[in-house]
Every structure is written in structure tokens, then in C-alpha cells.
Amino acid sequence: MFANLSIPKTYDVNKEWTIIRDAVDMGMKKFAPCYTSNSWKKKASWTSPLNINARNVIKEKHKLWQRYVTTKDVLVFNEYKKVHNLVRKEMRNTIQNIQRKVAAN
């Protein structure tokens, strides 16, 4: 069946595979997004671990943002803004508590 199929003597499977692999790698580097999924949890400006309440409010904020991005619902966005303000309030309280502890010591 394949007896009439002629493969050139200079044909190198490894060379062809390398060309295909390099093209795919280059395409992935150029077009595929590269990020760490938990990067929002670990900011360089955070010098100490967050308390559990702050982490829960931040998680809620991210969930609402993802829901807003997919649905573009105004009600979801308004809820996101409320939770965003709660996050800001919680972070300010956390910073003030740390500063109070430092001042007390």
C-alpha cells in the first residue's frame, strides 16, 4: 500500500520535530498569558500576614470582580464597589493597629 511512497534520503525526523517544537514554543511565549494565579495574595508591600477577616473580604472582592467581568451587570459592580471600600477600610484599620502596637512598644 505504501510501497510507492518515497522519503528523501536527507529527511531527518528530529530536525523537523525541532522546527515544529520551536514554532509552538515561540507562539506560546508570544500569545499565551503568563501569570501566577495567586499573585494577588502576595504583595511585596505587605510586611506581615493579613488577618482572616481581611483575607475573606479580599476573596469576596475578587469573586465579585470576576462575576462583573463575565456578566457586566451594574448591580454586581455596585456590590463590588461596596466590598472594595470594605477592603480599603479593613486595610487601613490593619495598618493603624500595627502602628499602634509599634508606638506602644
C-alpha positions in Angstrom: 0.0 0.0 0.0 2.7 2.5 1.0 5.4 0.9 -1.1 5.3 3.7 -3.7 5.8 6.3 -1.0 9.3 7.7 -1.4 11.0 9.5 1.5 14.0 11.6 0.6 17.3 10.3 2.0 18.1 13.6 3.6 14.8 13.7 5.5 15.5 14.0 9.2 12.6 13.5 11.6 14.5 15.1 14.6 15.2 18.2 12.6 11.6 18.5 11.5 10.4 17.9 15.1 12.8 20.6 16.4 11.4 23.1 13.8 7.8 22.4 14.8 8.6 22.4 18.6 10.4 25.8 18.2 7.4 27.3 16.3 5.0 26.1 19.0 7.2 27.4 21.8 7.6 30.8 20.1 3.9 31.1 19.7 3.2 30.2 23.3 5.7 32.8 24.5 4.2 35.4 22.2 0.5 34.8 22.7 -0.2 32.8 25.9 -0.6 34.8 29.0 2.0 34.1 31.7 1.0 34.9 35.3 0.8 33.4 38.7 -2.7 32.7 39.8 -2.1 33.6 43.4 -0.1 36.8 42.8 -2.8 38.9 44.3 -2.4 37.2 47.7 1.3 38.0 48.0 2.2 41.7 47.5 5.7 43.0 48.2 4.3 45.9 50.2 2.7 43.5 52.7 5.2 43.2 55.5 3.1 40.9 57.8 0.4 38.3 57.2 -3.2 39.6 56.9 -5.8 38.6 59.4 -8.5 36.2 58.4 -11.2 38.9 58.1 -9.1 40.9 55.6 -8.3 37.8 53.5 -12.0 36.9 53.4 -13.1 40.4 52.3 -10.4 40.4 49.6 -11.5 37.0 48.3 -15.1 38.3 48.2 -13.9 41.3 46.2 -12.1 39.2 43.7 -15.2 36.9 43.3 -17.4 39.9 42.6 -14.9 41.4 40.2 -14.8 38.1 38.2 -18.6 37.9 38.2 -18.8 41.5 37.0 -16.3 40.9 34.2 -18.3 38.0 32.9 -21.8 39.4 33.3 -21.2 43.2 33.0 -24.2 43.6 35.5 -24.4 47.0 37.1 -25.8 45.5 40.3 -22.8 43.3 40.6 -20.5 46.2 40.0 -22.2 48.3 42.7 -21.8 45.3 45.2 -18.1 45.1 44.1 -17.6 48.8 44.9 -19.1 48.3 48.4 -16.8 45.4 49.1 -13.9 47.3 47.6 -14.5 50.1 50.1 -14.7 47.5 52.9 -11.3 46.2 51.8 -9.8 49.7 52.0 -11.3 50.2 55.4 -10.0 46.9 56.7 -6.5 47.6 55.3 -6.5 51.0 56.9 -7.6 49.5 60.2 -4.9 46.8 60.0 -2.2 49.4 59.3 -3.4 51.6 62.2 -3.3 48.6 64.5 0.2 47.8 63.5 1.3 51.4 64.1 -0.4 51.4 67.5 1.5 48.3 68.5 4.8 49.8 67.4 4.1 53.0 69.2 3.1 51.1 72.4 6.3 49.2 72.4 
